[in-house]
């Protein structure tokens, strides 16, 4: 079940500085919605508002497909994670730990291990189960963080710059994987991204911010030269890789998805 998200005149003020100013918008249920804007525009702040990590004025309402207000189940993939890379923690430990009350040295619950393995399979990373988290590459860590977000069976998945620090080939693989999982699981996905080619190829709804709302709507109608100049200033355009045409990618992926 996917959710729609309704922001009603949401503002955030921190130390007298207005970070978000009267945001009113709707994120459609089941959509892949991208939040774009320059640095400091308030994109990550919108995610923090939804996660309950930032005080705000206004309302944020979550509705199911029948229009009923419900409490969301969040999954969250941060831009980066601060941790001790020398700590001897395996990927399975990392995925089980948030859900297990007993310390890990008492042993891992079999049901939680099974769920962790299932989600590692979903992100095509089952081979990483016994790797130490601190020794993962950037792309491997992003997949593990995605598996962790999926362990809670979210109906709303939030991702903050999910492909930053990943090379172009890894970026394409990760985005294709995300799109495939979202289509099968039918959750609503919200992505903060500065990479307009990723947004163009993978999002179907775009919200343009610069503290206040600039524009919003379907990707094709929003990512125009005039709108991009209004958001980012002059000399902004989308570099389109001729080998990564969005319509071609979507057509090629139709019918290739098995059940998850």
C-alpha positions in Angstrom: 0.0 0.0 0.0 1.4 3.4 -1.0 0.8 6.7 0.6 0.3 10.3 -0.6 2.0 13.0 1.4 0.3 16.4 1.9 2.3 19.4 3.1 0.1 22.2 4.3 1.9 25.6 4.8 5.0 23.9 6.3 7.8 26.3 7.5 11.0 25.5 9.4 12.9 28.2 11.3 16.3 27.4 12.9 18.1 30.0 15.0 16.0 32.7 13.4 16.9 31.5 9.9 14.0 30.4 7.7 14.9 27.1 6.1 11.4 26.3 4.6 8.9 29.0 3.9 5.2 28.0 3.6 5.5 24.8 1.6 2.2 23.4 0.4 2.4 20.5 -1.9 1.1 16.9 -2.5 3.4 13.9 -3.2 1.2 11.4 -5.2 0.8 7.9 -3.8 3.0 5.4 -5.6 5.1 8.0 -7.2 8.8 8.4 -7.5 9.1 12.0 -6.5 12.4 14.0 -6.7 13.1 17.0 -4.6 15.5 19.3 -6.4 17.0 22.7 -5.8 20.3 24.5 -5.1 22.4 23.8 -1.9 20.5 25.1 1.1 17.1 25.0 -0.6 15.6 22.9 2.1 15.4 19.5 0.4 17.0 17.4 3.2 15.0 19.5 5.7 11.8 18.3 4.1 12.9 14.7 4.6 13.7 15.5 8.3 10.3 17.0 8.7 8.7 13.8 7.5 10.9 11.7 9.7 10.0 13.8 12.8 13.6 15.0 13.2 12.9 18.7 12.6 10.3 20.9 14.4 8.1 22.7 12.0 5.0 24.9 11.6 2.1 23.7 9.5 0.8 20.2 8.9 2.1 17.0 7.2 -0.7 14.5 6.5 -0.3 11.0 5.1 -3.2 9.3 3.3 -3.7 5.8 2.0 -5.1 5.0 -1.4 -8.6 5.4 0.0 -7.9 9.0 1.2 -7.8 7.9 4.9 -5.2 9.5 7.2 -2.7 6.9 8.4 0.6 6.6 10.2 3.5 6.0 7.7 6.1 3.2 7.9 9.3 4.9 6.9 12.4 3.5 5.2 15.3 6.0 5.1 18.6 5.8 3.1 20.9 8.7 4.3 23.4 10.4 2.1 26.2 9.1 4.4 26.6 7.3 7.6 29.1 8.1 10.4 30.4 5.0 12.1 33.7 3.4 13.3 35.0 1.6 10.2 37.2 -0.5 12.4 34.3 -1.9 14.4 34.0 -5.7 13.7 30.3 -5.6 12.7 29.1 -7.7 9.8 26.4 -6.7 7.4 24.0 -9.2 9.0 24.7 -7.7 12.4 24.0 -4.3 11.1 20.7 -5.3 9.6 19.5 -7.2 12.6 20.7 -4.8 15.4 17.9 -2.2 15.1 15.2 -4.8 15.6 16.7 -7.0 18.3 16.3 -6.2 21.9 19.1 -8.5 23.2 22.7 -7.6 22.6 24.1 -9.3 19.5 26.6 -11.3 21.6 23.7 -13.3 22.9 23.1 -14.4 19.3 20.9 -13.2 16.5 17.2 -14.1 16.3 16.6 -16.5 13.4 13.5 -14.6 12.2 15.5 -11.4 12.0 18.4 -13.0 10.2 15.9 -14.5 7.7 14.4 -11.1 7.0 17.8 -9.5 6.6 18.9 -12.2 4.2 15.6 -11.7 2.2 16.3 -8.0 1.9 19.9 -8.5 0.9 18.6 -10.8 -1.9 16.2 -8.1 -3.0 19.1 -5.6 -3.4 21.2 -8.3 -5.1 23.8 -8.3 -2.3 23.4 -11.6 -0.5 27.2 -12.2 -0.9 27.8 -9.3 1.5 26.1 -10.9 4.5 29.3 -11.8 6.3 31.4 -8.8 5.2 32.5 -6.2 7.7 30.5 -3.0 7.2 33.6 -0.9 7.5 35.2 -2.6 4.5 32.4 -2.0 2.1 32.8 0.2 -1.0 30.5 3.2 -1.4 28.2 1.3 -3.8 28.1 -1.8 -1.6 27.3 0.4 1.5 24.4 2.1 -0.3 22.9 -1.3 -1.1 23.2 -2.4 2.5 21.6 0.8 3.6 18.8 0.2 1.1 18.3 -3.3 2.5 18.2 -1.9 6.0 15.5 0.6 4.9 13.4 -2.2 3.3 13.6 -4.4 6.5 10.8 -2.3 8.0 8.5 -3.0 5.1 8.0 0.7 4.4 5.2 2.3 2.5 7.2 5.5 2.2 10.9 5.3 1.2 13.1 8.4 1.6 16.5 8.7 0.0 19.0 11.5 0.5 21.4 11.8 -2.5 21.4 8.0 -2.9 24.0 7.9 -5.7 26.5 10.4 -4.4 30.0 8.9 -4.4 29.0 6.1 -6.8 30.6 5.9 -10.3 28.4 6.3 -13.4 28.0 2.5 -14.0 27.2 1.9 -10.3 24.8 4.8 -10.4 22.8 3.3 -13.3 22.6 -0.1 -11.7 21.5 1.3 -8.3 18.8 3.5 -9.9 17.5 0.7 -12.0 17.4 -1.5 -8.9 15.5 1.1 -7.0 13.0 1.6 -9.7 12.4 -2.1 -10.0 11.9 -2.6 -6.3 9.6 0.4 -6.1 7.5 -0.8 -8.9 7.1 -4.3 -7.3 6.6 -3.2 -3.7 4.3 -0.2 -4.7 5.6 2.2 -2.0 5.9 5.9 -2.5 9.5 7.0 -3.0 11.0 10.4 -2.4 14.5 11.2 -3.6 16.7 14.2 -2.9 19.1 14.6 -5.8 21.3 17.2 -7.4 21.8 14.9 -10.4 19.3 16.1 -12.9 20.0 13.2 -15.3 19.0 10.7 -12.5 15.8 12.8 -11.9 15.0 12.9 -15.6 15.5 9.1 -16.1 13.9 7.8 -12.9 11.4 10.2 -11.3 7.8 10.7 -12.5 7.1 13.7 -10.2 9.4 16.7 -9.4 9.2 19.3 -6.7 11.5 22.3 -7.2 12.5 24.2 -4.0 14.5 27.1 -3.0 13.2 27.5 0.6 9.8 28.1 -0.9 8.0 26.3 -3.6 9.2 27.2 -7.2 7.2 24.7 -9.2 6.0 21.1 -9.1 4.4 18.5 -11.4 5.2 15.7 -13.8 8.9 15.4 -14.7 8.4 16.0 -18.4 6.6 19.3 -17.8 8.8 20.6 -14.9 12.4 20.0 -16.2 12.3 22.7 -18.8 15.1 25.2 -19.4 13.0 28.1 -18.0 12.1 26.2 -14.8 15.7 25.1 -14.3 17.0 28.6 -14.7 14.4 29.8 -12.1 15.6 27.2 -9.6 19.3 27.1 -10.3 20.2 30.2 -12.2 21.7 30.6 -15.7 23.7 27.9 -17.5 21.8 24.9 -16.1 20.8 22.1 -18.3 20.4 18.3 -18.3 23.1 16.2 -19.8 21.3 13.3 -21.6 23.4 10.2 -22.2 22.2 8.9 -25.6 22.5 5.4 -24.2 20.3 6.1 -21.2 17.1 7.4 -22.8 14.4 7.3 -20.1 11.6 6.0 -22.3 13.9 3.3 -23.8 14.9 2.2 -20.3 11.4 2.0 -19.1 10.2 0.1 -22.2 13.1 -2.4 -21.9 12.3 -3.1 -18.2 8.6 -3.8 -18.7 7.8 -7.4 -18.3 11.2 -8.3 -16.8 10.2 -8.1 -13.2 9.7 -11.2 -11.2 7.9 -11.3 -7.8 9.6 -10.0 -4.7 
